[in-house]
Structure formats: C-alpha cells, structure tokens
Amino acid sequence: MKIKWEVSPAPTGPYRSFQKRSWPVGMFNDNKQRVLLRCADEYVPARVKTGDHAEIEVWLDLWNGEKTKLVRMTNRCATLQEAKAQASDFLDRRPQYIREC
C-alpha cells in the first residue's frame, strides 16, 4: 500500500515555545483514510534521525464495511521508519480494511 506522508510545519509566532510539532500523518486510498503517528515527545527531525524519542504509536483509520474507525495497533515502534513500515505492511496484508472508492 502506498501511503503519502506529510509533516506539519514547525510552530511559528510569539507562542511557538508552547506548541508541539506533530508527528507525520499518512494518507492513503486517495486521501480518504489516514495513518496517525503519536509519541509522547515532540517531533524534532534531528532527534528522530538519532532515535532519541519515546516509542511511537501507530493509529489507522480502518473501514469496517459501514464507516471508518480510528484503531491503535498493539505494537509500538522504536523508529519512524519502523512505524511507517508497520502501517504499510498491515494494509498490504489486510486489504479488506481499505474503503472501496
């Protein structure tokens, strides 16, 4: 499954020190469904490269035949690459959760 990942821009403005940068969001199925990555730490690209952050949770927007539901995967990931691969592998093995256009 091809997932298009987008990174939010870094916070700007006078209150930027109080805002956290969110982790990348993945879109698939023509932007109808999404993959969310959540972590206790803020998304800082330099720290992500070195792996200096808490474990990452992967949340998927899954289709159950009637509607989509946001579901958390049980395994947590140590790196961003591992989290992206886990989401992609899950969707490749279970195409029934992908909403038909």
Secondary structure as UniProt FT lines:
FT   STRAND          4..6
FT   TURN            14..15
FT   HELIX           16..18
FT   STRAND          25..28
FT   TURN            29..32
FT   STRAND          33..39
FT   HELIX           45..50
FT   STRAND          56..63
FT   STRAND          68..72
FT   HELIX           80..93
FT   HELIX           95..97
//
